[in-house]
């Protein structure tokens, strides 16, 4: 396979799909690549019990219907199916099961994108892989207990296990709540977390944030910086008191993971049956083998990348609070379109 096109989009999540639909209406040739077998699989493969925390109206993609859910919020599988329907409805050019192995540049005009099916040439590339790139691991060594990451929790059919969840963000709290029914669960906490009420005056709080413009505030304004520093998420009965009432035992920060035990910052040593890492994700741009885009500290040079023709989309707080949310897709796509050379 050897194809040449104007815009190559890597990632068939909401951002990549919406960008593809806009490029299609503008008659700009493009192709969306995704490493998963089906559109939406990046959601289907996430942990069992995951739900979105934004109301369904805020999850509507442009020129498509408002998604519906069985419960108050969309499950990961419901949203995955919604993405599949969007791609089918708009007849998007998507090649699934296609893993990008390497990106190089000829030094003049084109990028060469190596996949297991061959090389694709592109004038411009949009990285639409979002924030969930490479999960952070607590230990790279072998341990006497089972270590699992968020991507290994599709079933979570554990029973009678002593489980330590490390990381008390929204995901860690949801997992602890889900697993506590049939196991003894411990939740290791780090920095102070800020949860806001799920509803205010009977209206979902995220809807109010959008109504009053807080999701669109520039990341450089003081209110936005305050929100970013606190990084609050909705309290869907996952506050400390609610978890403790269910039987979850709270633990302090984990400072080390040895081969036979976990050590907390109060000195306590603990041996779980299962250790679940829910401490987040990190970027991995090693597949972009263009030396000038990697700074000495291994940071990705976004400015130089855009000058060459590589753009990012859907990053948390890229422009505002909505940048990494589904409701931010339309704004983020229009922003990228202004930068793309459409010739």
N, C-alpha and C positions, 0 to 999 in steps of 0.2 A: 504493500500500500504506500503510495506517495501522492499526497494531496497538497495543493497550495491554495491558501485563502487569505482573506483580509484579516478576520478576527477569529482567534481560537480561544474558546472559553473552557477553562478547566474547572469542573465541578457543576453538577446538575442539581444543586439545591435551589431554593427559591430565588436567590440573586442571579445565578447563572441562567435559569429558565426565563426569568422576566427580561433579562438583558437579551437573550436570544429572541424572544417575541418582539422586542422593540427593533432589533436589527432586521428582523424579517419584514416588518412593516416599512422599514426604510430601504428595503431591497439591498442590504449590505450582506455580502456572503460571509457566513460564519459556520462554525461547528462547535458543538458542546461535547466535551469528553467527560466521562465519569467512570471511575474504577469499579463501581458496583454493578451487579448483574441487572438491576432494574432501577429506573428513576424512583427515588424515594427511599432506597435501601439504606442510605446513610442515617435515616431516621428509624427505619425498621430494626436496624441492628443495635440500637441503643438500649439501655437497660429497661427491663420489664417494669411496667407501672409508671413510666415517664409520661407526664402530661405537659402541654404548653401552659405557661402561666399568663398568657395574654388572652383577652376575650376573643371570641370567634370573629367579631366584626373587624378586629385589628389584624386578623390573619388572612384577610381577603387579598388575593393577588389581582393586579390590574386587569381589567377586561375579563373578569371571571366572577363566578358566584361566591357568596359568602359561605365558607365551609361550615358544616353542621357536625355536631358531636352528640354522642349518647349521654355524656355527662356534662358538667359545667364547663369543662375545658377539653380541647382536642387531645386525644391520645397520640402517641408517636405514630402509630399505625394509621390512624385516621388522617393525620396530616401527610403521611407518606403517600397514601392513596390519592389525596387531593393534588399533590405535586404530579403524580403520574397522569391524572386526568387533565391537568393544565397542559402538560407537554403534548398529550394526545390531541386535545382540543385545538391547540395552536399549530399542530403539525410541525413541531420543532425538530431541527436537525440535531439529534442526540445520538452519540455512539457510546453505548454502555459497555461494561466489562472491558474497559480500555484504560489500563494503568499507564500514566506518564512516567517514564523511566528517567529521562534526561532532557534538559533544554539547553541548547547552545545557540550562539549567534554568529553569523558569518562575517561580522565586522562592518557590514555595509547596509544591507536592507532587511534581510529575513532571519527569522528564528527557525531553528530545526528542532522539532519536538519528536523525540524517539519514544515509541510505544512498542509493545510486544507484537504489534501488527505491522510495524514499519515506521517510516518517518513522515511527519506532516510539516509542511512549510507554512509559516504564517508571518504576516507583516506585524501583527500586534497580538498580544496575549493578555487575557484578563483572568486573574487568579480569583476564582469564586468558590474556594474551598472553605471559606469561613474561618471561625476561630477554633473549631474542633479538629485540629490537625494531628498532633501526636500527644497522647496522654502522658502526663508526668508520672514516672515510676518512683516509688519510695526506695526500692532496692533493686539493683541489677544482679545481685547474687542469689544463690540457691538458699532457700529457707526450709525449715522443718514444717512450716505451715504453708497453706495454699495462698498464693498472692494472685489477686484478680484486679483488673482495671475495669473502667466503666464499659468498655467495648466487649467485655466477656460476661455481661450480666443479662443476656437476653432472656434467659429462663428463670434464674434465681430460685430454683426449686430446692433450696436447702431446708433441712429439717434437723432440729436438735443440735445445731452447731453453735459454737462460741465465736461470734463474728465481730471483728473490729473494723468499723468504717472510719477512715481517716480523711477528714475534710468535711466541714459543716456548712458548706454553701447549700444552695437549694437542692442540688443533686444528692449530696451526702445525706441531707436530712430526709429527703424523699425515700432514699434507699434504706436508711435506718428504720423508718416508719414501716416500709413495706416488709422488711425481713423480720421485724420484731415479733410478728404473730406466731412464728414456728421456731424461733431461735432466740438465744440470748445475745442481744446486740449492745455493743459499746460504741459510742460516737466520740472520736477525738476531735477537740475543738482548737482552733488557732486564734486568729484575730477576732475582735469583736464584730458580731454580725448585726445588721440592721434590717429588720423585717417591718414592712408596713401592712396595714389592715387590707384584707382582701376586698372589702367594700367600704365605701364612705357614702353616707346618706343613701344607702341602698343601691349605689352604682359601683361597678367594679373600678377599683382605683386606677388601673391602667387606662381605662376609658377617660377618666377625669384628667389624667396626665396628658393624654393626647388632646382633649378638648381645650385645655388651658395652655397648650403649646409647649409644655415642658419637655416633650420628647424631641422637639425640633430646635431647642436652644443650642447655639453653637457651643462646641466643647470648650471654647476659650472663655466663655462668660462665667462669672463667679458662681451663679446658681448651678450651672452645669458641672463645674468643677467640684462643687460641694456634693452634688448627687453622685458623681463619679467616685469621689473619695470614700463615700459611704457604701456605694454599690448595693442599695437595698433591693430586696425581692419580696413578693407577696407572701403573707403568712397564711398558707393553706393548711392550718393546724399542724405546723411543723416547728413552732417555737419551742424553746427549751422546756417550758412547763408542760406543754402538750406531749412532748416526746417522753419526758420522765414519767408522766401519768400512764403512758402505755407500757412502761417498763424498760425503756432505753436508759442505759447508764452512761452519763457524761464523763468524759475523761479529758485531761489537759492535752496540750500540744505534744505530738510525737517528735522526739529529737533524733532518734536513730532506730534503724531496723537491722538487727543482727541476724545471724543464721538460725538462732534458736529462740529469740525473744524480741519484743518491742520495748523501747524505753521512752517514758514520758518525761517532760521537763521538770517534774517534781521528784524524779529519781525512781519512780516505780517501774518495775519490769513486768511485762505482761506477755503471756503466751496464748495467742488466739488459735482457733482451728483454721479460720479464714481471715485474711487481711484484704480489705477492699480499699483501693486507692481512689479517692474522689477529690484530689487536690488540684485538678484542672488539667490544662493542656498547654503545650508549648509549640512554637513554630518550627517547622523543618523545611528549609528552602535548599537543602543540599542537592536536590535534583536539578536546581537551576545552576548549571555549571558555566557561569559567566563571572570570572574573577572580580571584575570591577563592581559587581553588585554586592559583594560581601566585604564589610568593613573589617578592620583588624580585630575588633571584639566579637566577630562573627555575627554582627547585626546586619540585617538586610537593608540595603540602601534604597529606600523607597523613591527618593527624589531622582537618583540616577536611573533607576528602573523605569520610571515614567518617561524620562527623556529618551530612553531606548525604545519604549513601546510596550512595557509590561506594567499592567495596572492591577490594583487590588480592589476588591469590593466586598462589602458585608462584614468588615472588621468591627468589633465592638468599639464604640466611641470613635470611629473613624472621622465622623463629622459631628455627630450628636448621639444622644441616647438611643435613637431609633436605628442607628446605622447597622447594628447587629441583630435587629428585630425584623420580623416578617413585614410589619407595617412600614419599615423603612426602605423596602426594596425599590419602590417607584422613584423615590428621591435619589437613592444611591445610583440607580441605573442612569437617570438623567445626568447625574454628575459625571459618570464615566463617559457617556456619549459626547459630552462637551470636550473631552480630552482626546477621544479617538480621532485618528485621521481617517476620514470616510472615503477617501479617494480609491 
